[in-house]
């Protein structure tokens, strides 16, 4: 299946926090909210679970993601993490 649109994110990196936010866990305590693109720092203790099929299906119906499969979640374009340019 060819997916038209969306940025593929490894499905294991998409998690639901205890506050019900759906985020990408970029590692080293850096999270990015899938809906807003906002970055935040947190801990593993804040993670409730890896996203489930029924949660992804609901996000897809609400046009919050393009698509998902067993390996990837195809998200709308998100901002890049701001970083300093190398001199």
ABEGO torsion letter per residue (X at the ends): XBBBEEBBBBAAABBBBAAGBBBBBAEGGBBBBAAAGBBBBBBAAABABBBBAAAAAAAAAAGABABBBAABBBBBBBBBBBBBBBX
